[in-house]
Amino acid sequence: MKKTFRCTVLLLVLFGLVVPLTAQGTKDTASDQVVLTMGSWRTDDVEQMNKLLSEYKKMAPNVTIKFQPTNPPDYNATLRLQLDSKTGPDLMYARSYAAGQELFNAGYFYDCSSIAGLMENFTASNRAPWQMADGKMFAVPFAAVSHAVYYNKDIFKKEGLSIPQTWEEFLSLSAKLKAKGYTPLANGLADEWDILETFFLGLVPNYIGGASQRVKYETGELKLNDANFIAAYQAMADVAQYCPDGFESVTYNDSQILFNTQKAVMFVDGSWTAGVYKDASFQWGVFAIPAPAGKKTAICFHPDMAITMNTATTHPQEAKAFLTWLCTEQGATTASKNLPSGYFPMIKFNITLDDVHANEFLALNAGKETDARFVWPALMDLYAPMDQAVIKVMKHQITAKQAADSIQALR
C-alpha cells in the first residue's frame, strides 16, 4: 500500500514537472473556453492591451487572451528561455529584423505567410521588417513609432520663437534659449540607449538619406566614416552644450520629468512618450529633427512591434484567428484605438486616430522620406559601439571623426 502511494505521489510530481513543458494555452472542456497568453516587452501597455483583448473577446467569446509583459530589457532573453524550455506564450510580440528572424529560424515563430489579409493589407515596406529572405512572414505588423522634437509651445510663443527648418537654425534656437536662462534640451546620457535610439538614429537619415542609402552602408559600398557620418556625430557634439547641467547623469525618466515640469523647453524623443504628457499643464507639440542646410529632412519612422504565435501552442486555430483579425480593417482600427498614444498602425487602410498629438506625429511624415533606425535591419552588431561613440562625442572625449573611424574599423 505504501509503495502504491509513493508511486502515485511520484507520478503526480512528474506530471507537475511535465505540464509546464508545453505552451501555456489552456482549455476548459466543460465550458469550451480557451485561454491564451501573450508575451510582450511593453509593461506600460497593460491597461490598453487589456482593453484591446476585451474587444477581441466580443468577436470570439470562447477565447480569453491574457497579456503577460516582461521587463523590456529582459524580454529577449526571457522569451528565448521560455521558448527553449517549451513554456513560451501562445502569442507574443516579435522584434523586427534579425532578432525576430533568429527565433523563426529556430522554429519557434509560426510561418504567418498564409494568414488571410497579411500579404494584401500591408505594404511591402511594412512587411519587410518581419519577412525572411525567401518571402516568408514570421509575424503580423502591429505598430510603428516615430522620432521627433517635443517642444513647449507656451515658451516658444512667449519668446517669439519659430520651429527651426534646418539643423543650424535648431542650434541657433537652442543658443537663444540658453542665453535667456532656459535649459534648451532635456536629453541625458545616464541610460545610454535613449541618446542613440531616439536622438542619433533619429537624425542620421537627415545626413545620409533614407533606406536606399542605408543599404549602401550595409553592403560596404559607403563607409561608416564618410563625411556624412562624421557630420552626424559632429551634430551630437555641437548639441551637447544645450543639454541639462550634468547631463551625463540625467536618466531617461529624469528627461521626461524635466520636460513635463517645464524645466527644459525641448526633448528629442520617440512618439511612445506622448502619453506621459497627456495631462501636462502647458501646450506642447512636436516638430521633425531638422536636416542641415542643403539636405532634406527625413523621419525615422521605425517598425517597432509585430505579433506572432508560438509553433508549440496547444491552440493554433484560436491563436491564428487572432492574428487574422489583426489583418482586417476592423481589427486594425480596434487596435489603433486601444494602442497607447504614439504607436501607429502599419496596415494600409486609412485609419483616423483620435489623439491630437498622435496625428501631429503622423503629419510629420507627409512629403518626407522615412526609414527604420539605421542599425536595425542589418547592423545590430554595431548598436553598442555606436552608442558608446555617440556618448564619448557628447562628452568631448573623442572627435566626430574618431567616433566614425571607430565604427568603420569594426566592419
ChimeraX attribute file (.defattr): number of C-alpha atoms within 10 A of each C-alpha:
attribute: neighborCount
match mode: 1-to-1
recipient: residues
	/A:1	6
	/A:2	7
	/A:3	8
	/A:4	9
	/A:5	10
	/A:6	11
	/A:7	12
	/A:8	12
	/A:9	12
	/A:10	12
	/A:11	12
	/A:12	12
	/A:13	11
	/A:14	11
	/A:15	11
	/A:16	11
	/A:17	10
	/A:18	10
	/A:19	11
	/A:20	13
	/A:21	15
	/A:22	18
	/A:23	24
	/A:24	22
	/A:25	25
	/A:26	16
	/A:27	15
	/A:28	10
	/A:29	8
	/A:30	6
	/A:31	8
	/A:32	9
	/A:33	13
	/A:34	18
	/A:35	18
	/A:36	23
	/A:37	21
	/A:38	22
	/A:39	23
	/A:40	25
	/A:41	21
	/A:42	17
	/A:43	13
	/A:44	12
	/A:45	16
	/A:46	16
	/A:47	13
	/A:48	16
	/A:49	20
	/A:50	15
	/A:51	17
	/A:52	19
	/A:53	20
	/A:54	17
	/A:55	16
	/A:56	20
	/A:57	15
	/A:58	11
	/A:59	13
	/A:60	14
	/A:61	12
	/A:62	15
	/A:63	21
	/A:64	20
	/A:65	23
	/A:66	20
	/A:67	22
	/A:68	16
	/A:69	19
	/A:70	16
	/A:71	13
	/A:72	13
	/A:73	9
	/A:74	10
	/A:75	17
	/A:76	17
	/A:77	10
	/A:78	16
	/A:79	21
	/A:80	15
	/A:81	13
	/A:82	15
	/A:83	23
	/A:84	13
	/A:85	13
	/A:86	18
	/A:87	20
	/A:88	29
	/A:89	26
	/A:90	29
	/A:91	30
	/A:92	24
	/A:93	25
	/A:94	28
	/A:95	24
	/A:96	23
	/A:97	18
	/A:98	18
	/A:99	15
	/A:100	24
	/A:101	22
	/A:102	13
	/A:103	18
	/A:104	24
	/A:105	11
	/A:106	11
	/A:107	14
	/A:108	22
	/A:109	25
	/A:110	21
	/A:111	18
	/A:112	21
	/A:113	16
	/A:114	11
	/A:115	17
	/A:116	17
	/A:117	18
	/A:118	23
	/A:119	16
	/A:120	11
	/A:121	17
	/A:122	18
	/A:123	13
	/A:124	11
	/A:125	12
	/A:126	20
	/A:127	25
	/A:128	19
	/A:129	26
	/A:130	29
	/A:131	25
	/A:132	17
	/A:133	8
	/A:134	6
	/A:135	11
	/A:136	17
	/A:137	26
	/A:138	28
	/A:139	31
	/A:140	30
	/A:141	29
	/A:142	26
	/A:143	22
	/A:144	20
	/A:145	22
	/A:146	29
	/A:147	28
	/A:148	25
	/A:149	21
	/A:150	25
	/A:151	23
	/A:152	19
	/A:153	19
	/A:154	15
	/A:155	18
	/A:156	16
	/A:157	10
	/A:158	8
	/A:159	12
	/A:160	8
	/A:161	13
	/A:162	12
	/A:163	15
	/A:164	18
	/A:165	16
	/A:166	19
	/A:167	20
	/A:168	15
	/A:169	17
	/A:170	19
	/A:171	18
	/A:172	13
	/A:173	18
	/A:174	23
	/A:175	17
	/A:176	15
	/A:177	21
	/A:178	17
	/A:179	11
	/A:180	11
	/A:181	8
	/A:182	18
	/A:183	23
	/A:184	27
	/A:185	28
	/A:186	29
	/A:187	30
	/A:188	25
	/A:189	22
	/A:190	18
	/A:191	13
	/A:192	18
	/A:193	16
	/A:194	20
	/A:195	24
	/A:196	21
	/A:197	20
	/A:198	22
	/A:199	23
	/A:200	21
	/A:201	22
	/A:202	29
	/A:203	31
	/A:204	25
	/A:205	29
	/A:206	23
	/A:207	21
	/A:208	23
	/A:209	19
	/A:210	21
	/A:211	16
	/A:212	10
	/A:213	13
	/A:214	21
	/A:215	15
	/A:216	13
	/A:217	17
	/A:218	17
	/A:219	10
	/A:220	11
	/A:221	10
	/A:222	14
	/A:223	19
	/A:224	22
	/A:225	20
	/A:226	15
	/A:227	13
	/A:228	18
	/A:229	20
	/A:230	19
	/A:231	19
	/A:232	24
	/A:233	26
	/A:234	19
	/A:235	22
	/A:236	22
	/A:237	21
	/A:238	14
	/A:239	17
	/A:240	20
	/A:241	19
	/A:242	20
	/A:243	24
	/A:244	21
	/A:245	13
	/A:246	10
	/A:247	21
	/A:248	18
	/A:249	13
	/A:250	20
	/A:251	18
	/A:252	20
	/A:253	12
	/A:254	16
	/A:255	25
	/A:256	19
	/A:257	16
	/A:258	21
	/A:259	24
	/A:260	23
	/A:261	14
	/A:262	20
	/A:263	16
	/A:264	24
	/A:265	25
	/A:266	27
	/A:267	25
	/A:268	25
	/A:269	26
	/A:270	24
	/A:271	26
	/A:272	17
	/A:273	15
	/A:274	20
	/A:275	15
	/A:276	12
	/A:277	16
	/A:278	13
	/A:279	9
	/A:280	13
	/A:281	10
	/A:282	13
	/A:283	12
	/A:284	20
	/A:285	17
	/A:286	24
	/A:287	18
	/A:288	25
	/A:289	28
	/A:290	23
	/A:291	24
	/A:292	20
	/A:293	12
	/A:294	7
	/A:295	15
	/A:296	17
	/A:297	26
	/A:298	26
	/A:299	30
	/A:300	29
	/A:301	24
	/A:302	23
	/A:303	29
	/A:304	20
	/A:305	26
	/A:306	23
	/A:307	23
	/A:308	31
	/A:309	29
	/A:310	26
	/A:311	19
	/A:312	21
	/A:313	25
	/A:314	17
	/A:315	20
	/A:316	17
	/A:317	9
	/A:318	21
	/A:319	23
	/A:320	20
	/A:321	14
	/A:322	22
	/A:323	24
	/A:324	18
	/A:325	19
	/A:326	24
	/A:327	24
	/A:328	17
	/A:329	17
	/A:330	13
	/A:331	18
	/A:332	21
	/A:333	19
	/A:334	19
	/A:335	23
	/A:336	22
	/A:337	19
	/A:338	19
	/A:339	20
	/A:340	22
	/A:341	24
	/A:342	24
	/A:343	25
	/A:344	29
	/A:345	24
	/A:346	24
	/A:347	25
	/A:348	14
	/A:349	14
	/A:350	9
	/A:351	17
	/A:352	11
	/A:353	16
	/A:354	11
	/A:355	15
	/A:356	10
	/A:357	19
	/A:358	21
	/A:359	15
	/A:360	14
	/A:361	27
	/A:362	17
	/A:363	13
	/A:364	21
	/A:365	17
	/A:366	10
	/A:367	9
	/A:368	13
	/A:369	17
	/A:370	20
	/A:371	21
	/A:372	23
	/A:373	26
	/A:374	26
	/A:375	16
	/A:376	19
	/A:377	18
	/A:378	15
	/A:379	13
	/A:380	15
	/A:381	12
	/A:382	15
	/A:383	17
	/A:384	12
	/A:385	15
	/A:386	20
	/A:387	18
	/A:388	16
	/A:389	24
	/A:390	27
	/A:391	26
	/A:392	18
	/A:393	22
	/A:394	26
	/A:395	17
	/A:396	14
	/A:397	13
	/A:398	15
	/A:399	19
	/A:400	25
	/A:401	17
	/A:402	17
	/A:403	25
	/A:404	25
	/A:405	18
	/A:406	16
	/A:407	17
	/A:408	15
	/A:409	10
	/A:410	10
	/A:411	12
